[in-house]
Amino acid sequence: MPKLKDGKIRKTCDGLYQVRYRRGGYNVQFTSKDKKTALAKFREWVESVNEEQPRPLPQHSVTFAQFAERYFDEVKRLKVDEETCRMNKRSCELHILPEIGNMKLKQITPLRCQKILAQCIDLGHGRTAETLKGIMNEVFRAAVGERLIRENPMAYVEIPRHIRKQGVALGREEIKRFIERCAGSVYGPAFMVFLYTGIRRGEFKTAIFDEDFITVTNGKCRKGQRKTTRKIPIAPGLKKYLPLSDAVRKIKEDALTNNFSKLMPEHTLKDLRHTFSTVCQECGISKELVDVWTAHVDKKDMTSAVYTHFSAEFQLREIRKLEY
């Protein structure tokens, strides 16, 4: 890389000032009647050449695990909510760090990254592979920005698109069987809240109960956005499970998911949300009102969702139609 100190200045026989540089394949000279002008021209050339050349990387290199820890602490936690950050970090610890955690960032190749994702895909975990690809891409992009590596190896990694399964509502017989099983489970009251309200898993811990309504903080909100809430009328069938004990209110999200799978192995906890929406409409409650309760807004129905407001009295009348 050219340096200012290597420029040779001289005064020609005709009284001009000339700065010459003959190194590294360059043979250039800058001439002017004024010495400062000649030096300024040389300085401008040096700066332009150096800007075009890649800056040298630091001689030392950190491992993937070291930099990923820094990335999660300083960047990721500011972009997503606490639970999402925790889950992403856990996925990284389980699947990525055992393979490349102790490797220097400079040593990690696209094929090494591809191998991690291929292992998940071979096991039928396509969704996990998508998550891991996103995590590695973010970490390597940050490393490029920090000038620890020159390019992101994930730019050369490809995986098949994972087609996610749509939720499936429980049938009438399944609902009956599910309620019977919940009667003997300590998680039963919590599952009944999901069944009778259609709330998301992360919204359960935010629920506030009064005589007629449950108020929850909407879970679909990006980090930094203003939190919004919604109210869902309490169905007659749910009231017998209320109030919830402190122990039930403190149940962790993962425990809810895992124990629901034990009761209904063929379904996921999210299917209770689909069940609530489906049965409400089967009982004659309008889809528009159900969308308000579940905070589900179809883009084509955006105008209606924004400008339609339902009175508390009307909502309480409608929720009485819900029968399992």
VOPAGU-2260 file (C-alpha; in pm, 1 decimal, decimal comma):
REM VOPAGU-2260
SITE   aa  ch    i         X         Y         Z
SITE  MET   A    0       0,0       0,0       0,0
SITE  PRO   A    1     147,7     339,7     -99,2
SITE  LYS   A    2     254,1     566,6     185,9
SITE  LEU   A    3     305,0     941,5     189,3
SITE  LYS   A    4     655,5     913,1     329,6
SITE  ASP   A    5     769,2     715,3      23,4
SITE  GLY   A    6     695,4     998,3    -219,9
SITE  LYS   A    7    1012,2    1164,7    -352,3
SITE  ILE   A    8     986,9    1541,3    -407,2
SITE  ARG   A    9    1224,2    1741,2    -625,8
SITE  LYS   A   10    1240,8    2072,2    -810,8
SITE  THR   A   11    1294,0    2049,2   -1183,0
SITE  CYS   A   12    1527,4    2268,0   -1386,9
SITE  ASP   A   13    1233,2    2469,7   -1513,7
SITE  GLY   A   14    1123,2    2557,3   -1159,1
SITE  LEU   A   15     838,3    2304,4   -1115,0
SITE  TYR   A   16     784,6    2088,4    -807,7
SITE  GLN   A   17     746,4    1717,9    -876,0
SITE  VAL   A   18     647,4    1428,8    -645,3
SITE  ARG   A   19     741,5    1085,8    -780,2
SITE  TYR   A   20     642,4     737,5    -653,8
SITE  ARG   A   21     802,6     422,0    -795,4
SITE  ARG   A   22     718,2     120,2    -578,4
SITE  GLY   A   23     502,3    -189,6    -588,8
SITE  GLY   A   24     447,9    -166,4    -962,2
SITE  TYR   A   25     347,4     199,9    -952,1
SITE  ASN   A   26     531,2     468,1   -1154,0
SITE  VAL   A   27     350,8     799,4   -1107,2
SITE  GLN   A   28     444,8    1164,7   -1068,7
SITE  PHE   A   29     257,6    1481,6    -972,8
SITE  THR   A   30     381,4    1822,2   -1089,2
SITE  SER   A   31     288,7    2181,1   -1003,4
SITE  LYS   A   32     439,2    2526,5    -985,5
SITE  ASP   A   33     339,7    2522,6    -614,4
SITE  LYS   A   34     499,5    2270,5    -379,8
SITE  LYS   A   35     184,9    2237,3    -159,1
SITE  THR   A   36     -30,2    2168,8    -464,6
SITE  ALA   A   37     202,9    1892,5    -585,8
SITE  LEU   A   38     199,5    1730,0    -241,8
SITE  ALA   A   39    -177,5    1760,0    -221,7
SITE  LYS   A   40    -215,5    1579,6    -556,0
SITE  PHE   A   41      12,4    1300,1    -435,4
SITE  ARG   A   42    -175,5    1270,8    -104,9
SITE  GLU   A   43    -510,6    1245,6    -287,9
SITE  TRP   A   44    -373,0     966,8    -508,4
SITE  VAL   A   45    -235,4     771,3    -212,5
SITE  GLU   A   46    -568,7     791,7     -28,2
SITE  SER   A   47    -767,5     679,7    -333,0
SITE  VAL   A   48    -542,0     379,6    -395,3
SITE  ASN   A   49    -550,0     273,1     -31,7
SITE  GLU   A   50    -929,6     297,5     -17,2
SITE  GLU   A   51    -960,6      55,6    -309,5
SITE  GLN   A   52    -733,8    -203,3    -151,4
SITE  PRO   A   53    -868,6    -435,3     121,6
SITE  ARG   A   54    -746,8    -340,7     463,6
SITE  PRO   A   55    -532,0    -603,9     633,8
SITE  LEU   A   56    -712,5    -824,8     882,8
SITE  PRO   A   57    -595,0    -839,6    1244,1
SITE  GLN   A   58    -319,7   -1093,5    1295,5
SITE  HIS   A   59    -509,8   -1261,3    1578,1
SITE  SER   A   60    -836,7   -1448,4    1525,9
SITE  VAL   A   61   -1113,0   -1538,5    1768,0
SITE  THR   A   62   -1310,2   -1861,3    1766,3
SITE  PHE   A   63   -1667,7   -1886,2    1646,4
SITE  ALA   A   64   -1787,5   -1953,5    2002,0
SITE  GLN   A   65   -1614,3   -1642,7    2137,2
SITE  PHE   A   66   -1754,5   -1413,5    1872,0
SITE  ALA   A   67   -2103,7   -1570,5    1880,9
SITE  GLU   A   68   -2121,1   -1505,8    2256,2
SITE  ARG   A   69   -2035,5   -1142,5    2196,2
SITE  TYR   A   70   -2288,6   -1118,7    1912,1
SITE  PHE   A   71   -2575,9   -1253,7    2122,2
SITE  ASP   A   72   -2491,7   -1025,6    2415,3
SITE  GLU   A   73   -2430,8    -704,4    2220,6
SITE  VAL   A   74   -2653,1    -734,5    1912,3
SITE  LYS   A   75   -2912,0   -1013,4    1908,1
SITE  ARG   A   76   -3070,1    -931,4    2242,7
SITE  LEU   A   77   -3142,1    -579,0    2116,7
SITE  LYS   A   78   -3320,5    -705,4    1803,5
SITE  VAL   A   79   -3559,3    -968,4    1942,5
SITE  ASP   A   80   -3745,2   -1041,1    2263,9
SITE  GLU   A   81   -3574,7   -1221,2    2551,3
SITE  GLU   A   82   -3736,0   -1560,7    2484,4
SITE  THR   A   83   -3645,1   -1562,4    2113,4
SITE  CYS   A   84   -3286,6   -1466,6    2193,4
SITE  ARG   A   85   -3265,7   -1743,5    2452,9
SITE  MET   A   86   -3401,1   -2003,2    2210,2
SITE  ASN   A   87   -3164,1   -1895,6    1930,0
SITE  LYS   A   88   -2869,3   -1907,6    2165,6
SITE  ARG   A   89   -2973,4   -2253,6    2284,4
SITE  SER   A   90   -2997,5   -2377,8    1922,9
SITE  CYS   A   91   -2649,4   -2242,5    1860,7
SITE  GLU   A   92   -2511,7   -2424,1    2166,8
SITE  LEU   A   93   -2677,1   -2754,3    2071,8
SITE  HIS   A   94   -2606,7   -2773,0    1699,8
SITE  ILE   A   95   -2340,8   -2521,9    1591,1
SITE  LEU   A   96   -2084,7   -2493,6    1869,7
SITE  PRO   A   97   -2011,6   -2870,4    1891,7
SITE  GLU   A   98   -1909,0   -2859,7    1523,5
SITE  ILE   A   99   -1728,9   -2526,1    1476,5
SITE  GLY   A  100   -1731,8   -2356,9    1816,3
SITE  ASN   A  101   -1359,1   -2405,6    1880,0
SITE  MET   A  102   -1253,7   -2323,0    1524,0
SITE  LYS   A  103   -1104,4   -1986,6    1432,4
SITE  LEU   A  104   -1340,2   -1772,9    1227,6
SITE  LYS   A  105   -1086,9   -1761,3     943,5
SITE  GLN   A  106   -1075,1   -2142,2     927,4
SITE  ILE   A  107   -1448,1   -2203,5     879,6
SITE  THR   A  108   -1541,9   -2288,3     521,8
SITE  PRO   A  109   -1879,9   -2298,1     345,2
SITE  LEU   A  110   -1866,4   -2678,1     326,4
SITE  ARG   A  111   -1815,1   -2701,5     702,1
SITE  CYS   A  112   -2125,4   -2487,2     754,7
SITE  GLN   A  113   -2316,3   -2688,9     495,2
SITE  LYS   A  114   -2237,9   -3007,0     688,0
SITE  ILE   A  115   -2410,4   -2873,0    1002,3
SITE  LEU   A  116   -2728,4   -2796,6     811,2
SITE  ALA   A  117   -2718,8   -3123,4     614,7
SITE  GLN   A  118   -2714,1   -3322,3     938,9
SITE  CYS   A  119   -3037,4   -3153,1    1050,4
SITE  ILE   A  120   -3205,1   -3201,6     714,0
SITE  ASP   A  121   -3110,8   -3571,6     705,7
SITE  LEU   A  122   -3283,4   -3612,4    1042,2
SITE  GLY   A  123   -3595,1   -3445,0     906,7
SITE  HIS   A  124   -3540,7   -3120,9    1100,4
SITE  GLY   A  125   -3578,3   -2878,0     813,6
SITE  ARG   A  126   -3713,4   -2597,9    1028,5
SITE  THR   A  127   -3416,1   -2627,2    1265,7
SITE  ALA   A  128   -3182,2   -2611,3     966,3
SITE  GLU   A  129   -3344,7   -2283,5     857,0
SITE  THR   A  130   -3301,0   -2141,1    1206,7
SITE  LEU   A  131   -2935,1   -2245,1    1223,6
SITE  LYS   A  132   -2865,5   -2099,2     880,0
SITE  GLY   A  133   -3006,9   -1766,5     993,6
SITE  ILE   A  134   -2800,3   -1767,4    1313,4
SITE  MET   A  135   -2472,7   -1848,4    1137,6
SITE  ASN   A  136   -2540,5   -1592,9     865,4
SITE  GLU   A  137   -2595,3   -1318,7    1125,1
SITE  VAL   A  138   -2282,2   -1407,1    1322,4
SITE  PHE   A  139   -2057,1   -1424,8    1014,9
SITE  ARG   A  140   -2197,3   -1099,4     874,3
SITE  ALA   A  141   -2112,1    -928,7    1201,9
SITE  ALA   A  142   -1761,9   -1079,2    1187,1
SITE  VAL   A  143   -1715,7    -934,6     838,1
SITE  GLY   A  144   -1826,0    -597,5     970,9
SITE  GLU   A  145   -1568,6    -623,9    1248,8
SITE  ARG   A  146   -1302,1    -709,5     988,4
SITE  LEU   A  147   -1228,6   -1044,6    1149,6
SITE  ILE   A  148   -1294,5   -1224,4     818,6
SITE  ARG   A  149   -1308,9   -1096,9     461,8
SITE  GLU   A  150   -1633,4   -1261,4     349,5
SITE  ASN   A  151   -1929,2   -1451,5     484,9
SITE  PRO   A  152   -1901,6   -1829,1     416,2
SITE  MET   A  153   -2280,1   -1858,1     441,6
SITE  ALA   A  154   -2306,4   -1670,4     109,2
SITE  TYR   A  155   -2214,7   -2002,7     -56,0
SITE  VAL   A  156   -2440,7   -2229,8     151,2
SITE  GLU   A  157   -2771,8   -2357,0      12,5
SITE  ILE   A  158   -3043,7   -2569,8     170,2
SITE  PRO   A  159   -3386,5   -2675,5      39,1
SITE  ARG   A  160   -3673,4   -2456,7     147,3
SITE  HIS   A  161   -3858,8   -2602,6     442,2
SITE  ILE   A  162   -4235,7   -2617,2     395,4
SITE  ARG   A  163   -4388,1   -2566,0     737,1
SITE  LYS   A  164   -4690,6   -2764,3     843,4
SITE  GLN   A  165   -5009,4   -2572,6     894,3
SITE  GLY   A  166   -5181,8   -2601,6    1230,4
SITE  VAL   A  167   -5459,4   -2857,0    1263,0
SITE  ALA   A  168   -5762,3   -2798,2    1482,5
SITE  LEU   A  169   -5864,3   -3073,9    1720,0
SITE  GLY   A  170   -6178,3   -3259,0    1616,7
SITE  ARG   A  171   -6478,9   -3280,9    1847,6
SITE  GLU   A  172   -6384,1   -3623,4    1980,3
SITE  GLU   A  173   -6024,2   -3514,0    2027,7
SITE  ILE   A  174   -6139,2   -3206,8    2221,8
SITE  LYS   A  175   -6348,0   -3425,3    2450,2
SITE  ARG   A  176   -6056,5   -3663,0    2504,7
SITE  PHE   A  177   -5818,4   -3370,6    2564,5
SITE  ILE   A  178   -6042,1   -3213,8    2831,2
SITE  GLU   A  179   -6071,0   -3549,5    3007,7
SITE  ARG   A  180   -5692,6   -3589,9    3014,2
SITE  CYS   A  181   -5644,3   -3236,2    3143,0
SITE  ALA   A  182   -5859,2   -3318,2    3445,6
SITE  GLY   A  183   -5573,9   -3522,2    3589,3
SITE  SER   A  184   -5291,2   -3286,8    3492,6
SITE  VAL   A  185   -5144,9   -2999,5    3693,5
SITE  TYR   A  186   -5116,2   -2820,6    3359,9
SITE  GLY   A  187   -5487,0   -2865,4    3289,0
SITE  PRO   A  188   -5606,1   -2516,8    3395,4
SITE  ALA   A  189   -5338,3   -2351,7    3178,8
SITE  PHE   A  190   -5434,1   -2562,9    2877,2
SITE  MET   A  191   -5798,8   -2468,3    2925,8
SITE  VAL   A  192   -5701,9   -2100,9    2898,5
SITE  PHE   A  193   -5541,7   -2173,7    2561,3
SITE  LEU   A  194   -5840,2   -2379,4    2447,8
SITE  TYR   A  195   -6097,6   -2112,7    2541,3
SITE  THR   A  196   -5905,0   -1801,4    2431,0
SITE  GLY   A  197   -5675,0   -1893,4    2140,7
SITE  ILE   A  198   -5382,4   -1697,1    2288,3
SITE  ARG   A  199   -5024,3   -1760,9    2183,0
SITE  ARG   A  200   -4784,0   -1948,1    2407,9
SITE  GLY   A  201   -4580,4   -1638,5    2496,9
SITE  GLU   A  202   -4893,8   -1441,2    2584,4
SITE  PHE   A  203   -4994,8   -1669,0    2872,2
SITE  LYS   A  204   -4752,1   -1513,5    3121,4
SITE  THR   A  205   -4893,6   -1165,8    3044,9
SITE  ALA   A  206   -5258,6   -1259,1    3105,8
SITE  ILE   A  207   -5457,0   -1045,6    3349,6
SITE  PHE   A  208   -5799,0   -1177,8    3453,2
SITE  ASP   A  209   -6101,7    -979,0    3567,5
SITE  GLU   A  210   -6463,5   -1085,0    3602,2
SITE  ASP   A  211   -6549,4   -1092,8    3232,9
SITE  PHE   A  212   -6232,1   -1047,2    3026,5
SITE  ILE   A  213   -5873,8   -1164,9    2993,5
SITE  THR   A  214   -5622,5    -898,9    2887,6
SITE  VAL   A  215   -5298,9   -1013,7    2721,7
SITE  THR   A  216   -5002,2    -835,2    2569,3
SITE  ASN   A  217   -4986,0    -914,9    2199,4
SITE  GLY   A  218   -4702,6   -1154,6    2128,0
SITE  LYS   A  219   -4648,8   -1056,7    1763,0
SITE  CYS   A  220   -4447,5    -741,5    1825,9
SITE  ARG   A  221   -4093,3    -664,8    1716,1
SITE  LYS   A  222   -3831,6    -552,9    1966,2
SITE  GLY   A  223   -3853,3    -178,4    2014,2
SITE  GLN   A  224   -4213,4    -147,7    1899,1
SITE  ARG   A  225   -4477,9     -21,4    2136,7
SITE  LYS   A  226   -4649,5    -305,2    2319,0
SITE  THR   A  227   -5022,1    -344,2    2253,4
SITE  THR   A  228   -5286,1    -542,8    2439,0
SITE  ARG   A  229   -5616,7    -703,8    2354,7
SITE  LYS   A  230   -5913,7    -831,2    2553,2
SITE  ILE   A  231   -6083,1   -1168,1    2515,2
SITE  PRO   A  232   -6416,2   -1239,1    2686,3
SITE  ILE   A  233   -6414,9   -1529,4    2930,1
SITE  ALA   A  234   -6626,7   -1818,5    2803,2
SITE  PRO   A  235   -6863,3   -1984,1    3053,5
SITE  GLY   A  236   -6673,5   -2312,0    3015,2
SITE  LEU   A  237   -6348,0   -2149,0    3123,6
SITE  LYS   A  238   -6474,7   -1983,8    3441,7
SITE  LYS   A  239   -6474,1   -2306,8    3640,8
SITE  TYR   A  240   -6093,6   -2327,5    3596,8
SITE  LEU   A  241   -6038,6   -1976,6    3732,5
SITE  PRO   A  242   -5873,0   -1818,8    3918,9
SITE  LEU   A  243   -5540,7   -1976,8    3828,2
SITE  SER   A  244   -5306,9   -2066,3    4111,4
SITE  ASP   A  245   -4967,5   -1898,2    4140,9
SITE  ALA   A  246   -4801,6   -2228,8    4051,5
SITE  VAL   A  247   -4994,9   -2248,2    3724,4
SITE  ARG   A  248   -4918,5   -1884,7    3640,4
SITE  LYS   A  249   -4544,3   -1952,5    3681,3
SITE  ILE   A  250   -4531,1   -2251,0    3445,2
SITE  LYS   A  251   -4254,1   -2201,6    3188,1
SITE  GLU   A  252   -4329,7   -2198,3    2817,8
SITE  ASP   A  253   -4119,1   -2505,1    2738,3
SITE  ALA   A  254   -4297,7   -2700,7    3009,9
SITE  LEU   A  255   -4633,4   -2612,4    2852,9
SITE  THR   A  256   -4517,8   -2731,7    2511,4
SITE  ASN   A  257   -4360,7   -3055,0    2636,4
SITE  ASN   A  258   -4648,6   -3156,6    2859,5
SITE  PHE   A  259   -4908,9   -3081,3    2595,5
SITE  SER   A  260   -4726,2   -3322,1    2363,7
SITE  LYS   A  261   -4754,4   -3591,8    2630,8
SITE  LEU   A  262   -5131,6   -3545,6    2649,0
SITE  MET   A  263   -5185,3   -3510,1    2273,1
SITE  PRO   A  264   -4883,5   -3656,2    2087,1
SITE  GLU   A  265   -5045,2   -3604,4    1748,0
SITE  HIS   A  266   -5085,0   -3228,6    1797,4
SITE  THR   A  267   -4885,5   -2922,7    1904,7
SITE  LEU   A  268   -4980,3   -2658,1    2158,9
SITE  LYS   A  269   -5039,8   -2410,0    1876,5
SITE  ASP   A  270   -5320,7   -2633,8    1750,9
SITE  LEU   A  271   -5533,5   -2511,6    2044,5
SITE  ARG   A  272   -5525,9   -2166,8    1882,4
SITE  HIS   A  273   -5654,0   -2316,2    1557,6
SITE  THR   A  274   -5913,0   -2514,1    1754,1
SITE  PHE   A  275   -6047,5   -2203,3    1926,4
SITE  SER   A  276   -6077,2   -2012,5    1598,8
SITE  THR   A  277   -6240,3   -2304,9    1418,2
SITE  VAL   A  278   -6494,1   -2397,9    1688,0
SITE  CYS   A  279   -6593,4   -2032,9    1743,5
SITE  GLN   A  280   -6691,0   -2005,0    1379,4
SITE  GLU   A  281   -6866,5   -2343,7    1388,0
SITE  CYS   A  282   -7071,4   -2209,0    1680,5
SITE  GLY   A  283   -7182,8   -1909,2    1477,0
SITE  ILE   A  284   -6934,1   -1642,8    1593,3
SITE  SER   A  285   -6818,3   -1424,7    1304,0
SITE  LYS   A  286   -6464,9   -1466,8    1174,7
SITE  GLU   A  287   -6412,9   -1091,1    1204,0
SITE  LEU   A  288   -6475,5   -1100,3    1578,9
SITE  VAL   A  289   -6264,1   -1415,1    1624,9
SITE  ASP   A  290   -5977,4   -1240,0    1444,2
SITE  VAL   A  291   -6002,0    -956,0    1695,9
SITE  TRP   A  292   -5981,1   -1199,8    1986,0
SITE  THR   A  293   -5683,0   -1386,8    1837,5
SITE  ALA   A  294   -5508,8   -1074,7    1695,9
SITE  HIS   A  295   -5506,0   -1236,5    1353,8
SITE  VAL   A  296   -5529,8    -980,1    1076,3
SITE  ASP   A  297   -5553,4   -1083,9     712,2
SITE  LYS   A  298   -5401,4    -815,0     489,6
SITE  LYS   A  299   -5708,3    -808,6     268,6
SITE  ASP   A  300   -5925,1    -745,9     576,7
SITE  MET   A  301   -5696,0    -474,6     719,9
SITE  THR   A  302   -5942,9    -189,3     670,9
SITE  SER   A  303   -6221,9    -378,5     845,6
SITE  ALA   A  304   -5992,8    -476,1    1133,2
SITE  VAL   A  305   -5885,1    -116,7    1193,1
SITE  TYR   A  306   -6223,2      53,1    1178,4
SITE  THR   A  307   -6451,2    -211,8    1337,0
SITE  HIS   A  308   -6503,5    -199,9    1714,4
SITE  PHE   A  309   -6720,1    -442,9    1908,5
SITE  SER   A  310   -6885,8    -344,5    2235,0
SITE  ALA   A  311   -6811,3    -540,2    2551,9
SITE  GLU   A  312   -7176,5    -640,3    2582,7
SITE  PHE   A  313   -7180,9    -780,3    2229,2
SITE  GLN   A  314   -6858,0    -978,3    2281,7
SITE  LEU   A  315   -6987,9   -1131,5    2604,5
SITE  ARG   A  316   -7305,8   -1238,2    2427,0
SITE  GLU   A  317   -7110,4   -1394,0    2143,8
SITE  ILE   A  318   -6864,2   -1587,8    2362,5
SITE  ARG   A  319   -7158,8   -1766,6    2526,9
SITE  LYS   A  320   -7209,7   -1945,5    2194,7
SITE  LEU   A  321   -6874,7   -2124,2    2234,9
SITE  GLU   A  322   -6935,8   -2480,5    2345,0
SITE  TYR   A  323   -6693,5   -2771,5    2355,8
